[in-house]
Amino acid sequence: MKKTLLLAGLLTSVLSSVAYAGGAAICVGDGVSKTVAVGEYTKRTFEAKCSANVFSHYADTNLSFGVVAGSSKGKNTFGGGTGGGGIKPMESCDSSTGCAAKVTATTAATARDSS
C-alpha cells in the first residue's frame, strides 16, 4: 500500500507540471511589438518584433514551447517548437481571408507538441 501511495504521489507531481499549458497571442496584425512574459518554459521576458498583417501565437508548458504564425495575406501558417525539427507549414488558409483565424492557442499547441 505504501508503494502504491508513493507511486501515485510521484505521478501526480509529474503530470500536474505537464498539465499546465500557457500561451497568448504575440502579434495581432497591427505591427505593434509586444513583450512576451515569463511563462512555464520561458524564464525571461523578451520583445517580439511584429510586422503589419502578421499574426502569431505561442503555447508553453514546463517542458516545451511552440509558436505558430501566419499573415492576413498569406496562404499557409507556419509553426515549430522546442522539440526540434525546425519551422514547417501547419495549415492552409482561405485565400480571401488569410491566416488570422488559423493562428490560435490550439495551433500553437499543435506546433509545440508535434515538433
C-alpha positions in Angstrom: 0.0 0.0 0.0 2.8 2.4 0.9 4.5 1.8 -2.5 1.2 2.5 -4.3 0.7 5.8 -2.5 4.3 6.8 -3.2 3.9 6.0 -6.9 0.6 7.9 -7.0 2.2 10.9 -5.4 5.1 10.9 -7.8 2.9 10.5 -10.8 0.6 13.3 -9.6 3.5 15.8 -9.3 4.9 14.9 -12.7 1.6 15.0 -14.5 0.4 18.2 -12.9 3.6 20.0 -14.1 2.9 18.9 -17.6 -0.8 19.6 -17.5 -0.3 23.4 -17.3 -0.4 25.0 -20.7 0.0 28.7 -21.0 0.3 30.9 -24.0 -1.1 34.0 -25.6 -1.2 36.0 -28.8 2.1 37.7 -29.7 1.4 39.6 -32.9 -2.2 40.7 -33.8 -1.7 42.1 -37.3 -1.2 45.8 -36.3 2.6 45.8 -36.4 2.9 46.7 -32.7 5.7 44.9 -30.9 4.9 43.0 -27.7 6.7 41.8 -24.7 6.3 38.1 -24.1 6.0 37.5 -20.4 7.7 34.8 -18.2 5.8 31.6 -18.5 6.3 28.0 -17.7 9.0 27.4 -20.3 10.2 31.0 -20.8 12.3 32.1 -17.9 12.9 35.7 -19.1 10.7 38.2 -20.8 11.5 39.1 -24.4 10.4 41.6 -27.0 8.8 40.2 -30.1 9.1 42.4 -33.2 5.8 42.3 -35.1 5.1 43.3 -38.7 1.8 44.6 -40.0 -0.5 41.9 -41.3 1.3 39.2 -39.3 -0.4 37.1 -36.5 1.4 34.9 -34.1 0.6 32.9 -31.0 2.6 30.8 -28.6 1.9 27.9 -26.2 4.2 26.6 -23.5 4.4 24.0 -20.8 7.1 23.2 -18.2 8.8 21.1 -20.9 8.3 22.8 -24.2 7.5 26.0 -26.2 5.7 26.3 -29.5 4.8 29.1 -31.8 2.6 29.5 -34.9 2.4 32.5 -37.3 0.6 33.5 -40.4 -0.2 36.5 -42.5 -3.6 38.1 -43.3 -2.4 38.0 -46.9 -0.8 34.5 -46.8 -1.9 31.1 -47.8 -0.2 29.0 -45.0 0.5 29.1 -41.3 3.9 28.0 -40.1 4.9 26.7 -36.7 7.6 25.0 -34.7 8.6 24.1 -31.2 11.5 23.4 -28.9 11.2 19.7 -29.7 13.3 20.2 -32.8 12.6 19.7 -36.5 12.5 23.3 -37.4 9.7 25.5 -38.7 7.2 23.8 -41.0 3.9 24.6 -42.7 1.0 23.9 -40.4 -2.3 24.6 -42.2 -3.6 26.1 -45.4 -5.6 29.3 -45.2 -8.5 30.7 -47.1 -7.1 32.9 -49.9 -9.8 35.5 -49.4 -9.5 35.9 -45.6 -5.8 35.0 -44.9 -4.5 33.1 -41.9 -5.6 35.2 -39.0 -8.3 32.8 -37.9 -5.9 29.8 -38.0 -3.4 31.3 -35.6 -4.7 30.2 -32.3 -3.7 28.7 -29.0 -4.7 25.3 -30.4 -2.5 25.5 -33.5 0.4 26.8 -31.3 0.0 23.8 -29.0 0.0 21.5 -32.1 3.3 23.1 -33.2 4.7 22.7 -29.7 3.7 19.0 -29.4 4.4 17.9 -33.0 8.0 19.2 -33.3 
